[in-house]
Amino acid sequence: MLGFPVGAALSFFFSGPIAQRWGWRAAMVVAAAPALLLIPSLIFLKEPARGASENHAAQTTKGSAWAVMKIPTLWWIILSGVFLNFNMYALGTFMPAFLSRVHGYTLARSGIATGFVYLIGGVAGGLLGGYLGDRANTARNARLRAACILAILAVPIATAGILQPASATLIALVCVAITFGALNTYYALVYSSIQDIVAPDQRGFTMSVYFMAMYLCGASFGPLFTGNLSDRLARQAMGLAGATKMTEAFRAIGLQQAMLVIPALSLALAVVLYFGSRTMNADAARRDARVLAMAEAV
């Protein structure tokens, strides 16, 4: 999952300066350019043999899609994906505007600063998640508990970063980068946990359901809800000030307050991961027993 923060960082590095110089349409065109080179290269990728890392006798469990959907831990993980993606896409969408409105950055500078947040925080978080995931072998639910703890740590750090005044931009950027890194550990820790509760021949369906909920419910509504909340809070600030015209100062107040939804949902993410960790061991044991029974039958 290092491709996500690195790719996003590159997009911010280029899109901010390009949008400031030539407009947002030019930035959108440039963003599509790498696809012209990368998509054709997929033709030459050699796909590994299916099931090469599995016990071939245990690959077929004859399980149904309904059986997968009855796994309690999976529902907690699906809900966690919704909360995570809500935060990730809200942060990615509004971080440049946050830096421009609250901290006075230009469009180009806010894009570059956001790129560094993604690059440093995302890569560090991804590597940390992989490191912790490989060493969380004391129990099957250790990875979910690690992700839970990191989500809890993100709550006060995100709050501190969002509420920093314009005079403390560096502190705000450091806090947001740490928050993004803490949340980015999720992928290595939780994705691998999914593989522990479903049989090898059910992983494709399981991930499709997970990603559908993650993106339709989380990624779609994160920017929509946060943006709508920002507008409402800006109008509220304008009304409290007795003003009749919307200004950038009121928009800054609205966005700063609206972005507090990120630490709030980080806390919700931690709670969901905790409950998932409580059912994880039993679900993993049932999966192992089912696969073993099928292997013995073969």
C-alpha positions as CSV (number, residue, x, y, z in Angstrom):
1,M,0.0,0.0,0.0
2,L,3.0,2.4,-0.3
3,G,1.7,3.2,-3.8
4,F,-1.2,5.1,-2.3
5,P,0.7,7.7,-0.3
6,V,3.5,8.0,-2.8
7,G,1.1,8.4,-5.7
8,A,-1.0,10.9,-3.8
9,A,2.1,12.9,-2.8
10,L,3.2,13.1,-6.4
11,S,-0.2,14.3,-7.4
12,F,-0.2,17.0,-4.8
13,F,3.4,18.1,-5.7
14,F,2.4,18.7,-9.3
15,S,-1.3,19.6,-9.1
16,G,-0.9,22.6,-6.7
17,P,1.7,24.5,-8.8
18,I,0.0,23.6,-12.1
19,A,-3.4,24.6,-10.9
20,Q,-2.1,27.9,-9.6
21,R,-0.3,28.6,-12.9
22,W,-2.7,27.3,-15.5
23,G,-5.9,26.4,-13.7
24,W,-7.5,23.2,-12.3
25,R,-8.3,21.8,-15.8
26,A,-4.7,21.7,-16.7
27,A,-3.9,19.9,-13.4
28,M,-6.6,17.3,-14.2
29,V,-5.1,16.6,-17.6
30,V,-1.6,16.2,-16.2
31,A,-2.9,13.9,-13.5
32,A,-4.2,11.5,-16.2
33,A,-0.9,11.5,-18.1
34,P,0.8,8.7,-16.1
35,A,-2.0,6.3,-17.1
36,L,-0.8,6.5,-20.7
37,L,2.5,5.0,-19.6
38,L,1.5,2.7,-16.8
39,I,-1.7,1.1,-18.0
40,P,0.0,-0.4,-21.2
41,S,2.8,-1.7,-19.0
42,L,0.3,-4.0,-17.2
43,I,0.1,-6.1,-20.3
44,F,3.7,-7.2,-19.7
45,L,3.3,-8.1,-16.0
46,K,3.5,-11.8,-15.3
47,E,0.8,-13.0,-13.0
48,P,1.9,-15.4,-10.3
49,A,0.4,-18.9,-10.2
50,R,-2.9,-18.9,-8.3
51,G,-2.5,-20.6,-4.9
52,A,1.2,-20.9,-5.1
53,S,1.6,-19.9,-1.5
54,E,-1.2,-22.1,-0.2
55,N,-1.6,-25.8,0.7
56,H,-3.2,-27.1,-2.5
57,A,-5.2,-29.7,-0.6
58,A,-6.8,-27.0,1.5
59,Q,-7.7,-24.5,-1.2
60,T,-11.3,-25.5,-1.8
61,T,-13.7,-25.2,1.1
62,K,-16.9,-25.2,-0.9
63,G,-18.0,-22.3,1.2
64,S,-20.8,-20.0,0.1
65,A,-20.9,-16.2,-0.1
66,W,-23.5,-16.3,2.6
67,A,-21.2,-18.2,4.9
68,V,-18.6,-15.4,4.5
69,M,-21.1,-12.7,5.3
70,K,-22.0,-14.5,8.6
71,I,-18.4,-14.0,10.0
72,P,-18.8,-11.4,12.8
73,T,-15.3,-10.1,12.6
74,L,-15.7,-9.3,8.9
75,W,-18.6,-7.0,9.6
76,W,-16.5,-5.1,12.2
77,I,-13.7,-4.8,9.6
78,I,-16.0,-3.6,6.9
79,L,-17.3,-0.9,9.2
80,S,-13.8,0.0,10.1
81,G,-13.0,0.4,6.4
82,V,-15.9,2.9,6.1
83,F,-14.6,5.0,8.9
84,L,-11.0,4.9,7.7
85,N,-11.8,5.9,4.1
86,F,-14.1,8.6,5.3
87,N,-11.1,10.2,7.1
88,M,-8.6,9.5,4.4
89,Y,-10.6,11.1,1.6
90,A,-11.8,14.0,3.8
91,L,-8.2,14.7,4.6
92,G,-7.0,14.4,1.1
93,T,-9.8,16.6,-0.3
94,F,-9.6,19.4,2.2
95,M,-6.0,19.5,3.4
96,P,-4.9,22.0,0.7
97,A,-8.0,24.2,1.3
98,F,-7.3,24.0,5.1
99,L,-3.7,25.2,4.6
100,S,-4.9,28.0,2.3
101,R,-7.8,29.2,4.4
102,V,-6.5,28.7,7.9
103,H,-2.7,29.1,7.4
104,G,-2.6,31.5,4.4
105,Y,-0.7,29.2,2.0
106,T,-0.9,29.8,-1.7
107,L,-2.5,27.1,-3.9
108,A,0.9,25.9,-5.0
109,R,2.4,25.9,-1.6
110,S,-0.5,24.1,0.0
111,G,-0.3,21.3,-2.6
112,I,3.4,20.8,-2.0
113,A,2.9,20.8,1.8
114,T,0.1,18.3,1.5
115,G,2.4,16.2,-0.7
116,F,5.0,16.1,2.0
117,V,2.3,15.1,4.6
118,Y,1.3,12.2,2.4
119,L,4.9,11.1,1.5
120,I,6.5,11.3,4.9
121,G,3.5,10.2,7.0
122,G,2.2,7.7,4.5
123,V,5.4,5.9,3.9
124,A,6.4,5.9,7.5
125,G,3.0,4.6,8.5
126,G,2.9,1.9,5.8
127,L,6.3,0.6,6.9
128,L,5.4,0.7,10.5
129,G,2.2,-1.2,9.8
130,G,4.1,-3.9,8.0
131,Y,6.7,-4.2,10.7
132,L,4.1,-4.5,13.5
133,G,2.0,-6.9,11.4
134,D,4.9,-9.3,10.9
135,R,5.7,-9.3,14.6
136,A,2.1,-9.4,16.0
137,N,2.2,-13.2,16.3
138,T,1.2,-13.5,20.0
139,A,-2.4,-13.9,19.0
140,R,-4.6,-13.8,15.9
141,N,-6.2,-10.6,17.0
142,A,-2.9,-8.8,17.8
143,R,-2.9,-6.9,14.5
144,L,-6.4,-5.5,15.0
145,R,-5.5,-4.4,18.5
146,A,-2.4,-2.7,17.2
147,A,-4.5,-0.9,14.6
148,C,-6.9,0.1,17.4
149,I,-4.2,1.6,19.5
150,L,-2.8,3.6,16.6
151,A,-6.2,4.9,15.8
152,I,-6.6,6.1,19.4
153,L,-3.2,7.8,19.3
154,A,-4.4,9.7,16.2
155,V,-7.3,11.3,18.0
156,P,-5.5,13.8,20.2
157,I,-2.7,14.4,17.6
158,A,-5.2,15.1,14.8
159,T,-7.2,17.4,17.1
160,A,-4.1,19.4,18.1
161,G,-3.0,19.7,14.4
162,I,-6.4,20.9,13.2
163,L,-6.8,23.5,15.9
164,Q,-3.3,25.1,15.5
165,P,-3.5,28.8,14.7
166,A,-2.0,30.4,11.6
167,S,1.2,31.2,13.5
168,A,1.9,27.5,14.2
169,T,1.7,26.0,10.7
170,L,4.7,23.7,11.1
171,I,3.2,22.1,14.2
172,A,-0.1,21.6,12.4
173,L,1.7,19.9,9.5
174,V,3.7,17.6,11.8
175,C,0.6,16.6,13.7
176,V,-1.4,15.9,10.5
177,A,1.5,13.9,9.1
178,I,1.7,11.8,12.2
179,T,-2.1,11.3,12.1
180,F,-2.0,10.2,8.5
181,G,0.9,7.9,9.3
182,A,-1.0,6.3,12.2
183,L,-4.1,5.8,10.1
184,N,-2.0,4.4,7.2
185,T,-0.8,1.5,9.3
186,Y,-4.4,0.2,9.0
187,Y,-3.8,-1.3,5.6
188,A,-1.0,-3.7,6.6
189,L,-2.6,-4.6,9.9
190,V,-6.2,-5.1,8.9
191,Y,-5.9,-6.4,5.3
192,S,-3.8,-9.3,6.6
193,S,-6.3,-9.9,9.3
194,I,-9.0,-10.5,6.7
195,Q,-7.0,-13.3,5.2
196,D,-7.0,-15.0,8.6
197,I,-10.8,-15.3,8.8
198,V,-11.7,-16.5,5.3
199,A,-10.6,-19.5,3.3
200,P,-8.2,-19.0,0.3
201,D,-10.9,-19.5,-2.3
202,Q,-13.2,-17.0,-0.6
203,R,-10.7,-14.1,-0.4
204,G,-11.7,-12.5,-3.8
205,F,-15.4,-12.2,-2.9
206,T,-14.6,-11.0,0.6
207,M,-12.3,-8.2,-0.5
208,S,-14.9,-7.2,-3.2
209,V,-17.6,-6.7,-0.5
210,Y,-15.1,-5.0,1.8
211,F,-13.9,-2.5,-0.9
212,M,-17.5,-1.8,-2.1
213,A,-18.5,-0.7,1.4
214,M,-15.2,1.1,2.0
215,Y,-15.4,3.3,-1.1
216,L,-19.2,3.7,-1.6
217,C,-19.9,4.5,2.1
218,G,-16.5,6.0,3.2
219,A,-14.7,7.6,0.3
220,S,-17.9,8.9,-1.2
221,F,-19.4,10.5,1.9
222,G,-16.1,11.7,3.5
223,P,-15.6,14.7,1.3
224,L,-19.4,15.3,0.8
225,F,-20.2,15.3,4.6
226,T,-17.1,17.3,5.5
227,G,-17.7,19.9,2.8
228,N,-21.3,20.3,3.7
229,L,-20.5,20.6,7.4
230,S,-17.8,23.2,6.6
231,D,-20.4,25.3,4.7
232,R,-22.9,25.1,7.5
233,L,-20.4,26.0,10.2
234,A,-19.1,28.9,8.1
235,R,-22.6,30.3,7.8
236,Q,-23.0,29.8,11.5
237,A,-19.9,31.8,12.2
238,M,-21.1,34.5,9.9
239,G,-24.4,34.7,11.8
240,L,-22.7,34.8,15.2
241,A,-20.6,37.7,14.0
242,G,-23.7,39.6,12.8
243,A,-22.2,39.8,9.3
244,T,-24.2,39.6,6.1
245,K,-21.5,38.7,3.7
246,M,-19.5,35.4,3.6
247,T,-15.7,36.0,3.8
248,E,-12.6,33.8,3.7
249,A,-12.3,34.3,7.5
250,F,-15.7,32.6,8.1
251,R,-14.9,29.9,5.5
252,A,-11.6,29.2,7.4
253,I,-13.5,28.9,10.7
254,G,-16.1,26.5,9.1
255,L,-13.5,24.3,7.6
256,Q,-11.3,24.1,10.7
257,Q,-14.2,23.1,12.8
258,A,-15.6,20.6,10.2
259,M,-12.2,18.8,10.0
260,L,-12.6,17.9,13.7
261,V,-14.8,15.1,12.2
262,I,-11.4,13.3,11.5
263,P,-10.4,12.8,15.1
264,A,-14.0,11.9,16.0
265,L,-14.2,9.2,13.4
266,S,-10.7,8.0,14.3
267,L,-12.1,7.3,17.8
268,A,-15.0,5.5,16.1
269,L,-12.5,3.5,14.1
270,A,-10.7,2.5,17.2
271,V,-13.9,1.3,18.9
272,V,-14.9,-0.8,15.9
273,L,-11.4,-2.4,15.6
274,Y,-11.6,-3.2,19.3
275,F,-14.8,-5.0,18.9
276,G,-13.4,-6.8,15.9
277,S,-10.4,-8.0,17.9
278,R,-12.8,-9.6,20.4
279,T,-14.3,-11.9,17.8
280,M,-11.1,-12.4,15.7
281,N,-9.6,-15.4,17.5
282,A,-12.9,-17.4,17.4
283,D,-13.5,-16.7,13.8
284,A,-9.9,-17.5,12.8
285,A,-10.2,-20.8,14.7
286,R,-13.4,-21.7,12.9
287,R,-11.8,-20.9,9.6
288,D,-8.8,-23.1,10.3
289,A,-11.0,-26.0,11.4
290,R,-13.1,-25.7,8.3
291,V,-10.1,-25.7,6.0
292,L,-8.5,-28.6,7.8
293,A,-11.6,-30.6,7.6
294,M,-11.8,-30.1,3.8
295,A,-8.1,-31.0,3.5
296,E,-8.6,-34.3,5.4
297,A,-11.6,-35.1,3.2
298,V,-9.5,-34.6,0.1
